[in-house]
Amino acid sequence: MRITRTADYGVRIMTRLAAAPLGTRMTVAELAADSQSTAAFTGKILQRLVGARLVVSHRGFEGGFELARPADQITLLDIVEALDGSLCLNECMPKGAGCDRASSCGAYGVWLRAQEALAGVLRSQSLDQLAVAEQQAG
Amino acid sequence: MRITRTADYGVRIMTRLAAAPLGTRMTVAELAADSQSTAAFTGKILQRLVGARLVVSHRGFEGGFELARPADQITLLDIVEALDGSLCLNECMPKGAGCDRASSCGAYGVWLRAQEALAGVLRSQSLDQLAVAEQQAG
């Protein structure tokens, strides 16, 4: 029950983009260095963030990556779900494979509450708050 | 970010043991049938629950498995952690591999709060409550 390395580094990359002045475009090399990762892994994560419409890619001489919308309109849950898929604590959950015991299962409601508690914390945290916290901590 | 099949079925088995009258010993075959699993998989889970001291195994003619302590003294978190290991939402968490960025990371505190929210729900649910909920739902 753990987020993937992809989601972990995706949050680092998004936080770095959010900390840059509005309109700044950053290269894969810059983002890889800042998130202490390789260019190959960073590039793959950026592709998926572009696919999820959280990041926009610009080609050409002054190209690079920037957030697709202001950081106060992106939550930590948006980023985790873009990279790890919808939160699904157990396969019986609404977005899971389903389970024919769900209607008679004593645990179903608890799994659902636990998943919602987890999602609630991630949903309450906006990317701009993360960037501020990182600047204060660093 | 999902519990394993082992933990899912482990909760089914523990709930079944909790629903039986005090002192009842159940066989692997009975527990496998009740949790809609195979005897081999059920046996493996039971071995791990015995190792975690949540279940006691008795040998012999009137042998079988029973809870190691009353169901109101076992939480859903106890069962999940016995089978999936300590909750660890990200490798930087206290029981994870660690991360040298933890002190300057904006997300660290949020991962910790999210993990605690999840753990809190699982810790607040005792096995006897689960067994009652299952009987009412079934």
Interface residues (C-beta under 8 A of the other chain):
Chain A: M1 R2 I3 R5 D8 V11 R12 T15 Q36 L76 V80 D84 L87 C88 L89 N90 E91 C92 R101 S103 S104 C105 G106 A107 G109 V110 W111 R113 A114 Q115 A117 L118 G120 V121 L122 Q125 Q129 L130 A131 V132 A133 E134 Q135 Q136 A137 G138
Chain B: M1 R2 I3 R5 D8 V11 R12 T15 Q36 L76 V80 D84 L87 C88 L89 N90 E91 C92 R101 S103 S104 C105 G106 A107 G109 V110 W111 R113 A114 Q115 A117 L118 G120 V121 L122 Q125 Q129 L130 A131 V132 A133 E134 Q135 Q136 A137 G138
